[in-house]
Amino acid sequence: MKEKGSGPIAVWYRQDLRVADHPALTAAAEEARRLGTGLLGVYCFEDREFERAPLQGWPRTGAFRARFLLESVEELRATLRQLGSDLIVRRGSPARVLEQLALETGLQRIDFHRLMGTEERQVEDELRRALESAGVHVVSHHDRTLHAEYPFEQEKLPEVFTAFRKRVEKYATIAAPLDAPSALPGPPAVDPGEIPSLTDLGLEEPTDDPRAILRYRGGEAAGHERLRTYLASGKLSTYKETRNGLVERNDSAKLSPWLSLGCLSCRTVQAAVVDYEAAEGANESTYWMTFELLWRDYFQLIVRKHGAAVFQPGGLQRFPVEWKHNGDLFEAWRLGRTGYPFVDASMRELLATGFMSNRGRQNVGSFLTKNLGLDWRLGAEWFESQLIDHDVASNYGNWNYVAGVGNDARGFRYFHIPKQARQYDPQGDHARLWVPEVASLRHDEIHTPWELSAARLAEAGIVLGRDYPEPIVDLETSQREQRAGWERAAARISTRGPS
């Protein structure tokens, strides 16, 4: 090992694959310049991220999400090299990888951003123990939310979002994003390593479906370009009204993939909203973007507060619902073969593109839990595998919420699928795009083909059960059954008293 104090400083990259508004990189670069030493970034492809999901066995990171990750890592390496540094890429445990780098280079300090998930924090703890034992100074930074500090202690985080939002909006301020560096200290002489391919990760190259709203390309540049394109469309001024749109590219911002991997910081997005308001005027829609970013913050903090409970069947409420595990029902849901075009269109879009609208996520989640009565964790695992924008806090927090075991004061939240379809896909455009079997039906028929007469179906060239499935459950009967189970669970809680 080199003489103590003369080695380089490392930035351990995780879900923060950028150089702009990067507190850990900024701090590490300042310290490296002060000490006159080198700087390098490190990214580890952790085995746990590419193992099989525990309940159903599909890859935890599917092909669309993995491709986005690889593109983001490739761009980050290129950017760091342009700035004079480099990105060291390895596969395996970050603790072991960085401990080995410390032996090779005399690493004296490592900076990184803390994450909120339980597994992620375990990885941090393991790394801290290994490197501090090796004499490396470990410095963690806050990055994942708009605010670095909140007006309450962690254990006093409100359990209802509205209470959280009101206190934060009144008492907390959002820091301005940090500038990107113009240059960085050079790296030590060390093998940078190869970025793995999808094949190396046990995955196949995904096929881009021409029906996809966007081809999500990973990396900081693509994230900034999407932000610029969306703001230039002027649609932020009508965001609240259009954000539930299903087929138009700019109905919503669609920044979540870049936020999830930190190619864009949430503070950068918020600063862009403020600039937009200054130029174009503020209204309820421009505020709603900040509102959605606060929801994202809230789920991050909820996962930190409740830890492993968020991933249990009863969720953070420990609500004792008796969930089902029916493989046939789940496969029909997963593949978009439920007989309900509004559900099936979103599920097929997810499978074919790695994307689903927020409105779609709420409805398919409600259908899985409130109609099929299936364990919400099956849905969360499938989303984790398939969604390009998967973030552990947002995904599992939202599934807790929609399953009714999370932060929801309303109890049994149920989405009536045909009503939602008529409201959010009134002309049937999304259904026609993804469920072509029913495309010949009129807009007032397409979402409820089971209600049509055999003669009308024959006129449209459709035989239910042959061309398109009959409904796998009756909506009203199934939701009454699940509601009854919900009430039984609530009764058990009321009789057992405080835990």
Secondary structure by P-SEA (a helix, b strand, c coil): cccccccbbbbbccccccccccaaaaaaaaaaaaacbbbbbbbbbcccccccccccccccccaaaaaaaaaaaaaaaaaaaaacbbbbbbcccaaaaaaaaaaaccccbbbbbbbccaaaaaaaaaaaaaaaaabbbbbbbbccccccccccccccccccaaaaaaaaacccccccccccccccccccccccccccccccccccbbbbbccccccccccaaaaaaaaaaaaaacccccccccccccccccccccaaaaaaaccccaaaaaaaaaaaaaaccccaaaaaaaaaaaaaaaaaaaaaaaccccccccccccccccccccaaaaaaaaacccccaaaaaaaaaaaacccccaaaaaaaaaaacccccccaaaaaaaaaaccccccaaaaaaaaaaaaccccccccccccaaaaaaaaccccccccccccccccccccccccccccccaaaaaaaccccccccccccccaaaaaaaaaaaaaaaaaaaaaaccc
